[in-house]
Amino acid sequence: MAGELPVNSNSDVVLVRQHVRTAAIEMGLSLVDQTKVVTAASELARNALVYAGGGQVRIEIVQKGVRRGLRLTFSDDGPGIPDIQQALTDGWTTGGGLGLGLSGSRRLVDEFDLRSAPGEGTLITVTKWGR
């Protein structure tokens, strides 16, 4: 299960969760790792919807040597993140949430890369490797 999905509504966030879970099962992630990557995907998709007005996610199964992983790339054309370090701090939010979306997602995956600048949107790539 690979491909791109839009993130333009709450129902799209639900679809992202379903597709990520299906891909995680297909590649053999443990139930705990499935839950972690689905939770991260849900948080990142919701962030794209709430803070950027929408975006898209690419879901891919990747390989590095004998390891297989699930890579998710979220992109949007929103306002961007002016201070990435601050945005990755637990408890910091510009919305009404708990401020755990980005920092929590980073802890749930094995690789986390965030690129953003004011006026340039945001690109977040996360990977969860099979054990």
Secondary structure, 3 states (H helix, E strand, C coil): CCEEEEECCHHHHHHHHHHHHHHHHHCCCCHHHHHHHHHHHHHHHHHHHHHHCCEEEEEEEEEECCEEEEEEEEEECCCCCCCHHHHCCCCCCCCCCCCCHHHHHHHHCCEEEEEECCCCCEEEEEEEECC
